[in-house]
Amino acid sequence: MTVSGLTGNPCCLRIPLHGPRTLSRRVSALPNAEKPKDKVKWFSLERSYLAGPVQRCNIKQTYLVKCAMDASYDGDMTNDRSVVFPRIHIRDPYKRLGISKEASEDEIQAARNFLIHQYAGHKPSVDAIESAHDKIIMQKFYDRKNPKIDFKKKVREMKQSRFMQIVTSRFQTPSTNVIIKTAIAFLVLGALTFIFPTEEGPTLQVAISLIATMYFIHDRLKSKIRAFLYGVGSFIFSWLLGTFLMVSVIPPLQLVKGPRNFEVITSLITYVLLWVSSTYLK
């Protein structure tokens, strides 16, 4: 397109255009400025037509530059923006690292390394992770130096042992009526032994306890041979265990006056064991 003897692209004019005044000033200096008025009007229309694309071109270039700068700036901010550890304020070190108290040292170290790598850009998060890791390691070291007896674990291991499984398999829970009936019988024997101690010892009460044991076992199992064997075996075992407990475990107790205090306490222990045998053996 030709404009007063000049050629060029509307969006890439070589004449620097800074505004309407500059364009008017440069146009008035052209050789064709003294042409008739009709041509001047035509040139004014042509100038208005060119000014629009030039301004749009400048606005578009400015917008592209601005977008490029914003993209570069936002990208840098994204890289610099660090992620905060979500469990930074949890006091329990195990919960902070997301592991159980039974975790091994390898699992503890793996959890620590994973979290440190994930939140390396945030120093408070790294400090919180390191602190939890150090507390757990120090606690593990202290536990090894000062081992504690875990009674629950010992009982669980004892129940799971083969010997205990064989023993427990020989017992069963009877009906409530059987439990109440046998309990009343042995409570009466214990009361008689405690209230009426004799110089010869509770010989009669012990003999009655043996007969009561065989009777209750026969009443449940309906077998005379098993009732006799279980009764005699339970009596011998109960008396020996009661004697051992009185001599080695239980401190001396003065329940009754007289020289038969040892026999009375042994008989009471024997009654308890015979009640268990006559009630729960199968």
C-alpha positions in Angstrom: 0.0 0.0 0.0 1.3 3.5 -0.9 0.9 6.4 1.4 2.1 9.8 0.0 4.9 8.1 -1.8 5.9 5.8 1.1 5.5 2.0 1.0 5.3 -0.3 4.0 3.2 -2.8 6.0 0.6 -1.3 8.2 1.8 -3.3 11.2 5.5 -2.7 10.5 5.8 0.9 9.4 9.3 2.3 9.4 8.1 5.7 10.5 8.1 5.6 14.3 4.5 6.3 15.4 4.1 7.4 19.0 0.7 9.0 18.8 -1.7 11.0 16.7 0.3 14.2 17.1 3.5 12.6 15.9 1.8 11.1 12.9 0.2 14.5 12.0 3.6 16.2 12.3 5.4 13.7 10.1 2.6 13.8 7.5 2.7 17.6 7.3 6.4 17.4 6.4 5.8 15.2 3.4 6.1 16.7 -0.2 2.5 16.1 -0.9 1.3 18.1 2.0 0.2 21.1 -0.2 -2.1 19.0 -2.4 -5.7 20.0 -2.8 -8.1 19.6 0.1 -9.9 16.6 -1.3 -6.6 14.6 -1.4 -5.9 15.8 2.1 -9.2 14.4 3.3 -8.4 11.1 1.5 -5.1 11.0 3.3 -6.7 11.7 6.6 -9.0 8.7 6.1 -6.0 6.6 5.0 -4.2 7.7 8.1 -7.1 6.8 10.4 -7.3 3.4 8.7 -3.5 2.8 9.3 -3.5 4.0 12.9 -5.9 1.3 14.1 -3.7 -1.7 12.9 -0.6 0.0 14.2 -2.0 0.5 17.7 -3.4 -3.1 17.7 0.0 -4.4 16.7 1.7 -2.5 19.5 -0.9 -3.7 22.1 -0.5 -7.3 20.9 3.3 -7.1 21.2 3.1 -5.5 24.6 0.7 -8.2 25.8 3.0 -11.0 24.5 6.0 -9.6 26.3 4.0 -9.2 29.5 2.8 -12.8 29.3 6.3 -14.1 28.7 7.6 -12.1 31.7 4.8 -13.3 33.9 5.3 -16.9 32.9 9.0 -16.7 33.7 8.4 -15.0 37.0 5.6 -17.5 38.0 7.8 -20.4 37.1 10.6 -19.2 39.3 8.2 -18.7 42.1 6.8 -22.2 41.7 10.2 -23.7 42.0 11.0 -21.6 45.1 7.7 -22.3 46.8 8.3 -25.1 49.4 5.9 -27.7 50.7 5.1 -27.8 54.4 5.1 -31.2 56.2 1.5 -31.7 57.3 2.3 -33.6 60.5 4.9 -31.0 61.7 3.0 -30.2 65.0 2.2 -33.8 66.0 4.1 -34.6 69.3 4.2 -38.4 69.0 7.3 -39.2 67.0 5.9 -42.4 65.7 2.7 -40.7 64.4 4.8 -37.9 63.0 6.8 -40.3 60.8 3.8 -42.3 60.1 5.1 -45.7 61.5 4.0 -48.1 64.2 5.8 -48.6 67.5 6.7 -52.1 66.4 8.6 -50.8 63.3 12.1 -52.0 62.8 15.1 -49.8 62.5 15.2 -50.2 58.8 11.6 -49.1 58.5 12.3 -46.1 60.7 15.3 -45.1 58.6 13.3 -45.6 55.3 10.4 -43.4 56.6 12.9 -40.7 57.6 14.7 -40.7 54.3 11.5 -40.6 52.3 10.1 -37.6 54.2 13.4 -35.7 54.2 13.5 -36.1 50.4 9.9 -35.0 49.9 10.0 -31.9 52.2 13.7 -30.9 51.7 12.8 -27.4 50.6 11.2 -26.5 54.0 13.7 -26.3 56.9 11.1 -26.4 59.8 9.7 -29.6 58.2 13.1 -31.2 57.9 13.9 -30.3 61.5 10.6 -31.8 62.7 11.3 -35.0 60.8 14.9 -35.2 62.1 13.7 -34.6 65.7 11.1 -37.4 65.6 13.7 -39.8 64.1 16.2 -39.0 66.8 13.7 -39.5 69.6 12.7 -42.9 68.3 16.3 -44.0 67.9 17.2 -42.8 71.4 14.2 -44.6 72.8 15.1 -47.9 71.0 18.7 -47.6 72.4 17.4 -47.0 75.9 15.1 -50.0 75.7 18.0 -52.2 74.7 20.1 -51.0 77.6 17.2 -51.3 80.1 15.0 -54.1 78.9 11.5 -54.3 80.5 9.6 -57.5 81.2 6.5 -57.5 79.1 4.1 -59.6 81.1 1.4 -59.6 78.5 3.9 -60.9 75.9 5.1 -63.6 78.3 1.5 -64.7 79.0 0.7 -64.8 75.3 3.8 -66.8 74.6 2.9 -69.2 77.4 -0.6 -69.7 76.1 0.8 -70.4 72.6 3.3 -73.0 73.9 2.6 -76.6 73.1 2.5 -77.7 76.7 -0.1 -75.2 77.6 -2.2 -76.1 74.5 -2.1 -79.7 75.7 -3.1 -78.8 79.2 -5.9 -76.4 78.2 -7.3 -79.0 75.7 -8.1 -81.2 78.8 -10.5 -78.6 80.3 -13.9 -77.4 79.3 -16.5 -75.0 80.7 -19.5 -76.7 82.2 -23.0 -75.3 82.8 -23.5 -72.7 85.5 -25.4 -75.2 87.8 -22.4 -77.5 87.9 -20.0 -74.6 88.7 -22.3 -73.4 91.6 -22.8 -76.9 93.0 -19.1 -77.8 93.2 -18.2 -74.4 94.5 -20.7 -74.7 97.4 -19.4 -78.1 98.3 -15.7 -77.1 98.5 -16.6 -73.8 100.3 -18.3 -75.8 103.0 -15.2 -78.1 103.4 -13.0 -75.0 103.6 -15.1 -73.4 106.3 -15.2 -76.6 108.3 -11.4 -76.9 108.0 -10.9 -73.3 109.1 -13.5 -73.2 111.9 -12.8 -76.7 113.5 -9.1 -77.3 113.3 -8.0 -80.4 115.2 -4.8 -81.5 116.7 -4.5 -84.3 114.1 -5.1 -81.9 111.3 -7.9 -81.7 108.7 -7.7 -85.3 107.8 -11.4 -85.9 107.6 -12.1 -82.9 105.5 -9.4 -83.8 103.1 -10.8 -87.3 102.7 -14.2 -85.9 102.1 -12.7 -83.6 99.4 -11.3 -86.6 97.6 -14.6 -88.4 97.6 -16.4 -85.2 96.4 -14.0 -84.8 93.6 -14.5 -88.3 92.3 -18.3 -87.9 92.6 -18.5 -84.7 90.6 -16.2 -86.0 87.9 -18.3 -89.1 87.6 -21.4 -87.0 87.5 -20.1 -85.1 84.5 -18.2 -87.7 82.5 -20.3 -90.8 83.4 -17.2 -93.0 83.7 -16.1 -94.7 87.0 -12.6 -95.4 85.8 -11.9 -91.8 84.6 -13.6 -90.5 87.8 -11.2 -92.6 89.9 -8.1 -91.8 87.9 -8.8 -88.1 87.6 -9.9 -87.9 91.3 -6.8 -89.5 92.7 -4.4 -87.8 90.3 -5.9 -84.4 91.0 -5.7 -85.0 94.8 -2.0 -86.0 94.7 -1.1 -83.1 92.4 -3.1 -80.5 94.4 -1.6 -81.6 97.8 2.0 -81.6 96.4 1.5 -78.2 94.7 -0.1 -76.7 97.9 2.9 -77.9 100.0 5.4 -76.5 97.5 3.6 -73.1 97.5 3.6 -73.0 101.3 7.2 -73.9 101.6 8.8 -71.9 98.8 6.4 -69.1 97.6 3.7 -68.1 100.2 5.1 -66.4 103.3 4.1 -67.8 106.7 0.5 -66.9 107.6 -1.0 -67.4 111.0 -4.6 -68.1 110.1 -5.4 -70.5 113.0 -3.9 -71.0 116.4 -2.0 -74.1 117.1 0.6 -76.3 115.4 -1.6 -77.2 112.5 -1.6 -73.9 110.7 0.6 -75.2 107.9 -1.8 -78.2 107.2 -4.9 -75.9 107.3 -3.5 -73.5 104.7 -2.3 -76.4 102.5 -5.7 -78.0 102.7 -7.4 -74.7 101.6 -5.1 -74.5 98.6 -5.8 -78.2 97.8 -9.6 -77.5 97.9 -9.3 -74.8 95.3 -7.3 -77.0 92.9 -9.7 -79.9 93.5 -12.6 -77.6 92.7 -11.0 -76.7 89.4 -10.4 -80.4 88.6 -13.8 -81.6 89.5 -15.5 -78.8 87.6 -13.5 -78.2 84.4 -11.7 -81.5 83.6 -13.1 -83.3 80.6 
